[in-house]
Amino acid sequence: SQTIHQWPATLVQPVGSPLSLECTVEGTSNPNLYWYRQAAGRGLQLLFYSVGIGQISSEVPQNLSASRPQDRQFILSSKKLLLSDSGFYLCAWTGQGGGSNEKLFFGSGTQLSVL
Amino acid sequence: SQQGEEDPQALSIQEGENATMNCSYKTSINNLQWYRQNSGRGLVHLILIRSNEREKHSGRLRVTLDTSKKSSSLLITASRAADTASYFCATDYGGYQKVTFGTGTKLQVIP
């Protein structure tokens, strides 16, 4: 069966420090991968999505970047965190070519607090 | 900006009552999905409805889609305290690979 791992669950970082959040999927090949951010009590904002290795689509100009070094690995990074980067970060996947045609499976999320 | 917007933003009902939440979106879509999120957790898929479908059922859930009005509704019948959660609609936007979510409806079911 397919599983998605996202870590860490909680992270507290100072302003100006770097960030690396990792998401891996098991049990499937060529998934579509997504990074979302959710501010407290708000909806989800699509940050990046990827349909294949090295293929990254960025949705919102921001202080973040994403990479997909392996088929089932999706990394969210920042060189210097801002206070506004705080939020709940969620990774998700769908089957190959899925997108909105298939349901998304979500990780358990990372609560990032930038102080 | 958000593609979808749910209404109401918050809803409080008694256990056993029905809960209805609505989603409006801006552009033509291929599919629309509904998800549920318990506080501090990831989202869980509830139901998918395709643009050529008008209604779909799954257990106590009923989803309708009106593409002419660019809107969808989610009905939860005979609600339970365990249904307390936030509910989001999700649509494709600018291509089916790009899945965007609405602002969500926070549902509280009072035992």
Chai-1 contact restraints between the chains, C-beta under 6 A:
chainA,res_idxA,chainB,res_idxB,connection_type,confidence,min_distance_angstrom,max_distance_angstrom,comment,restraint_id
A,G43,B,Q2,contact,1.0,0.0,6.0,A-B,restraint_1
A,G43,B,F101,contact,1.0,0.0,6.0,A-B,restraint_2
A,G43,B,G102,contact,1.0,0.0,6.0,A-B,restraint_3
A,G43,B,T103,contact,1.0,0.0,6.0,A-B,restraint_4
A,G43,B,G104,contact,1.0,0.0,6.0,A-B,restraint_5
A,L44,B,F101,contact,1.0,0.0,6.0,A-B,restraint_6
A,L46,B,T100,contact,1.0,0.0,6.0,A-B,restraint_7
A,V51,B,Q97,contact,1.0,0.0,6.0,A-B,restraint_8
A,L90,B,G42,contact,1.0,0.0,6.0,A-B,restraint_9
A,G99,B,Y96,contact,1.0,0.0,6.0,A-B,restraint_10
A,G99,B,Q97,contact,1.0,0.0,6.0,A-B,restraint_11
A,S100,B,N30,contact,1.0,0.0,6.0,A-B,restraint_12
A,S100,B,N31,contact,1.0,0.0,6.0,A-B,restraint_13
A,S100,B,D92,contact,1.0,0.0,6.0,A-B,restraint_14
A,S100,B,Y96,contact,1.0,0.0,6.0,A-B,restraint_15
A,S100,B,V99,contact,1.0,0.0,6.0,A-B,restraint_16
A,N101,B,Y96,contact,1.0,0.0,6.0,A-B,restraint_17
A,K103,B,H45,contact,1.0,0.0,6.0,A-B,restraint_18
A,F106,B,G42,contact,1.0,0.0,6.0,A-B,restraint_19
A,F106,B,L43,contact,1.0,0.0,6.0,A-B,restraint_20
A,G107,B,G42,contact,1.0,0.0,6.0,A-B,restraint_21
A,S108,B,G42,contact,1.0,0.0,6.0,A-B,restraint_22
A,G109,B,G42,contact,1.0,0.0,6.0,A-B,restraint_23
